[in-house]
Amino acid sequence: QVQLVESGGGLVQAGGSLRLSCAASGSIFSISTMAWYRQPPGKQRELVATITSGGSSNVADSVKGRFTISRDNAKNTVYLQMNSLKPEDTAVYYCRFNYAYWGQGTQVTVSS
């Protein structure tokens, strides 16, 4: 069983930045693919970014150039650096482990 704990969400003005963290339990973190998803109010959950065990990353077109995913295997933690935030980035953000386990989510609210 893998447990994921997200943190770093909050309220920020448009143009601001936040860094989300997701700490994972378990010894296989370093060989896992990690991902961030988000679910805006009243909408479906969508994939935001992924990072493989080797460090290869991808981000959705909607956040390209603004969001960066990274990982620290020594800390069993994946990060999502979010810059130039827009009101449409408002959502609950979830991390996911190997396309299987989900975290509890962290709320990000961007005010205009």
C-alpha positions as CSV (number, residue, x, y, z in Angstrom):
1,Q,0.0,0.0,0.0
2,V,1.3,3.4,-1.0
3,Q,0.3,6.6,0.9
4,L,0.6,10.0,-0.7
5,V,0.4,13.3,1.1
6,E,0.1,16.5,-0.8
7,S,0.8,19.9,0.5
8,G,1.5,23.5,-0.7
9,G,-1.9,24.5,-1.9
10,G,-3.6,27.8,-1.0
11,L,-5.0,31.1,-2.2
12,V,-2.9,33.2,-4.5
13,Q,-3.4,36.2,-6.8
14,A,-3.2,35.8,-10.5
15,G,0.4,36.0,-11.6
16,G,1.6,34.5,-8.4
17,S,3.4,31.2,-7.7
18,L,2.9,28.1,-5.6
19,R,4.9,24.9,-5.2
20,L,3.0,21.7,-4.5
21,S,4.7,18.7,-2.8
22,C,3.6,15.1,-2.7
23,A,5.4,12.8,-0.3
24,A,5.1,9.1,-0.9
25,S,5.6,6.2,1.5
26,G,7.3,3.0,0.3
27,S,10.7,2.0,-1.0
28,I,9.8,1.8,-4.7
29,F,9.3,5.5,-5.2
30,S,12.5,5.9,-7.2
31,I,11.3,3.5,-9.8
32,S,7.8,4.9,-10.1
33,T,6.2,7.2,-12.5
34,M,4.6,10.1,-10.7
35,A,1.9,12.5,-12.0
36,W,-0.1,15.5,-11.1
37,Y,-3.8,15.8,-12.0
38,R,-6.2,18.6,-11.3
39,Q,-10.0,18.8,-11.1
40,P,-11.5,22.3,-11.6
41,P,-14.9,23.0,-10.0
42,G,-17.6,21.2,-11.9
43,K,-15.2,19.6,-14.4
44,Q,-13.5,16.3,-14.9
45,R,-10.1,15.5,-13.5
46,E,-7.3,16.2,-16.0
47,L,-3.7,15.2,-16.3
48,V,-1.3,18.1,-15.7
49,A,2.2,16.7,-15.6
50,T,4.1,13.4,-15.4
51,I,7.7,12.4,-14.5
52,T,9.2,9.0,-15.0
53,S,11.7,7.3,-12.7
54,G,14.5,8.5,-15.1
55,G,13.4,12.1,-14.8
56,S,11.7,12.5,-18.2
57,S,8.8,14.9,-17.8
58,N,5.8,16.1,-19.7
59,V,3.3,18.8,-19.0
60,A,-0.1,19.6,-20.5
61,D,-0.3,22.2,-23.2
62,S,-2.5,24.4,-20.9
63,V,0.3,24.8,-18.4
64,K,3.4,24.5,-20.6
65,G,5.9,27.2,-19.9
66,R,4.4,27.9,-16.5
67,F,4.4,24.6,-14.6
68,T,7.3,22.3,-13.9
69,I,7.3,18.9,-12.4
70,S,10.3,17.5,-10.6
71,R,11.2,14.8,-8.1
72,D,13.6,14.1,-5.3
73,N,14.0,10.4,-4.9
74,A,16.0,10.8,-1.7
75,K,12.9,12.4,-0.1
76,N,10.3,10.3,-1.9
77,T,8.8,13.5,-3.0
78,V,7.4,14.9,-6.3
79,Y,6.9,18.6,-6.8
80,L,4.8,20.8,-9.0
81,Q,6.2,24.4,-9.4
82,M,3.4,26.6,-10.6
83,N,4.2,30.1,-11.9
84,S,2.2,32.8,-13.6
85,L,-0.9,31.3,-12.1
86,K,-4.3,32.1,-13.8
87,P,-7.8,32.0,-12.3
88,E,-8.5,29.0,-14.6
89,D,-5.8,27.1,-12.7
90,T,-8.1,27.0,-9.7
91,A,-8.7,23.3,-8.9
92,V,-8.0,20.5,-6.5
93,Y,-4.6,19.1,-7.4
94,Y,-3.9,15.4,-6.9
95,C,-0.7,13.4,-7.2
96,R,-0.7,9.9,-8.5
97,F,1.7,7.0,-8.0
98,N,2.3,4.7,-11.0
99,Y,-1.1,5.5,-12.4
100,A,-2.6,3.6,-9.5
101,Y,-2.6,5.3,-6.1
102,W,-4.1,8.8,-5.4
103,G,-3.3,11.4,-2.8
104,Q,-6.1,13.2,-1.0
105,G,-5.8,16.4,-3.0
106,T,-4.8,20.0,-2.2
107,Q,-6.9,23.0,-3.1
108,V,-5.4,25.7,-5.3
109,T,-7.4,28.9,-5.7
110,V,-6.2,31.7,-7.9
111,S,-8.0,35.0,-7.6
112,S,-8.3,37.6,-10.4
